[in-house]
Amino acid sequence: MAWTFSDEVTFTPDSETPGFSGMEMNAAPGDRGARFDEDALGGGPFNFSATPGVSQGLSPRRTTIMLKPVGATCNLACDYCYYLPVAQGYEAPAKRMSLDVLESVLAGYLPEAAAEVSIAWQGGEPTLAGLPWFKKMIELVEKHRRPGQTVNHALQTNGTRLNDDWGAFLHQHQFLVGLSLDGLLRDHDHYRKDRQQRGTYQRVLDGRAILQKHKVEHNLLVVLNDRNVTRPREVWRQLMALRTDWIQFIPAVEWVHDPDATGDHAWKTADFSPPGEAYGRFLIHVFDDWFAHHRHRVSVRMFDAVLSILARGYSTECTLGNTCAGQVTLEHDGSVYGCDHFVEPNWGLGQVSPPVSLTCNGQKLDPSEPGDAAPLDTDWMSRLDSPRFETFARRKQEHGAMCRSCDFRRVCNGGCPKHRPVRGSRPAPSALCSGYRMFFAHAMPRLEWLAGYIQRGDIPPAEAPSSIMPRNSRKPRVKTRKKRR
């Protein structure tokens, strides 16, 4: 069938414009709730543990989906954009996902999916698909979901295109929004610019004001780079001043060719990438203040993921999970991949096919009866390359000797394969390994203390025992001199 809008939006983006996904907003609606609530860390729809599902093939019941309505197309031109190579790989300039392909995706997914599912909408900038497109998407979700099935939506956006119409829509359909804001104005505007190389900080705050006005739940997504990672106290102070309840820190680790090296060593992290030890110091400073003053109100995604591992045995964040199973990414053209960080030909899993138009003597027919419409591609997931997906998912478990002997592997699982040399092509430590080890060595006693309360379903007291606190933060003992008799 052919979908049309009464106010048709035709969007042919500039193929040279980079997009920015920048977010692993993999948990959001299921993670809502008061801090340390009984279900705050255990009921999310995303589970990145070592599940048998990796070897059982792909199915809607075991897999969540991330959709890219306009691919990598974006109205910004962020310097650290990791999605730029994707835009360069398109055979033609990216266009909006057709509603035929969208309906095939939903019709092949929702009827067999779990009773509660979450769909992530990312880009590029997904709002470029247009509000009419998203309204039609909601209609298609209602058409194909099972009775009683709950469908949660998570949208990642740079926030610069939000207005009252968007705010009302997002509130009505209970979207959780991930809003990209890199902490301080000077750091944000250094890297997050529009096509005219203008900073976007104030426009993002204006977009957030729209979300607040319409009471739309939202996360702040902070991309950590070589600049803001050196200012943890200032960044955290600014985030607390903005009164946000959900925060995600995303290290911008990208690999570039090193002309001074050869072979597997001919790669180095980009200049904008945060050094591992600086990343560790950032997490330590943030954790200390969060633990002391904000842990009962503010959710920091990485801390929550570690607590979930310690208390429940699985991660709510893919980077700390034991495999890369659990989710697939669908591009605007219907192509499917295991992760939006690996939208590459060698990791393609298959294609969602648009319905074949009915023709007669070479003329396209406009079916007058619903039954005359071309069938949707409802079995697209069963046709995906499961062996390739299994290889991709298990690659995360290929650890070198250093990782295998590390006490903290149980909580980091080697980090994201993309952060390893040659983008995970060889089992070497993550570029952030030194930072992980610094942070876990510093914070683990307090994390384990909190996890114990979560396991028991209790709320931890405001004051922690001195035995779990870092030595330099313990209250000094007051020495008293005995009086002579």
HELIX and SHEET records of a PDB file:
HELIX    1   1 PRO A   29  ASP A   31  5                                   3    
HELIX    2   2 PRO A   52  GLN A   56  5                                   5    
HELIX    3   3 PRO A   60  ARG A   62  5                                   3    
HELIX    4   4 LEU A   84  GLN A   88  1                                   5    
HELIX    5   5 LEU A   99  TYR A  109  1                                  11    
HELIX    6   6 LEU A  110  GLU A  112  5                                   3    
HELIX    7   7 PRO A  126  ALA A  129  5                                   4    
HELIX    8   8 LEU A  131  HIS A  144  1                                  14    
HELIX    9   9 ASP A  164  GLN A  172  1                                   9    
HELIX   10  10 LEU A  185  TYR A  191  1                                   7    
HELIX   11  11 TYR A  201  LYS A  213  1                                  13    
HELIX   12  12 ASN A  228  THR A  230  5                                   3    
HELIX   13  13 PRO A  232  ALA A  241  1                                  10    
HELIX   14  14 GLY A  263  HIS A  265  5                                   3    
HELIX   15  15 GLY A  276  ASP A  289  1                                  14    
HELIX   16  16 TRP A  290  HIS A  294  3                                   5    
HELIX   17  17 ARG A  301  ARG A  312  1                                  12    
HELIX   18  18 CYS A  318  LEU A  320  5                                   3    
HELIX   19  19 ASP A  340  PHE A  342  5                                   3    
HELIX   20  20 PRO A  345  TRP A  347  5                                   3    
HELIX   21  21 PRO A  370  ASP A  372  5                                   3    
HELIX   22  22 MET A  381  ARG A  383  5                                   3    
HELIX   23  23 SER A  386  ARG A  394  1                                   9    
HELIX   24  24 ARG A  395  GLN A  397  5                                   3    
HELIX   25  25 ALA A  401  ARG A  404  1                                   4    
HELIX   26  26 ARG A  409  CYS A  412  1                                   4    
HELIX   27  27 PRO A  417  HIS A  419  5                                   3    
HELIX   28  28 PRO A  421  GLY A  424  1                                   4    
HELIX   29  29 CYS A  433  ARG A  456  1                                  24    
HELIX   30  30 SER A  466  ILE A  468  5                                   3    
HELIX   31  31 ARG A  471  SER A  473  5                                   3    
SHEET    1   A10 SER A 299  VAL A 300  0                                        
SHEET    2   A10 TRP A 246  PRO A 251  1                                        
SHEET    3   A10 HIS A 218  LEU A 224  1                                        
SHEET    4   A10 LEU A 176  SER A 180  1                                        
SHEET    5   A10 THR A 150  THR A 157  1                                        
SHEET    6   A10 GLU A 116  TRP A 121  1                                        
SHEET    7   A10 THR A  64  LEU A  67  1                                        
SHEET    8   A10 GLN A 327  LEU A 330  1                                        
SHEET    9   A10 SER A 335  TYR A 337 -1                                        
SHEET   10   A10 GLY A 348  GLN A 351 -1                                        
SHEET    1   B 2 TRP A 255  HIS A 257  0                                        
SHEET    2   B 2 TRP A 267  THR A 269 -1                                        
SHEET    1   C 2 THR A 359  CYS A 360  0                                        
SHEET    2   C 2 GLN A 363  LYS A 364 -1                                        
END                                                                             
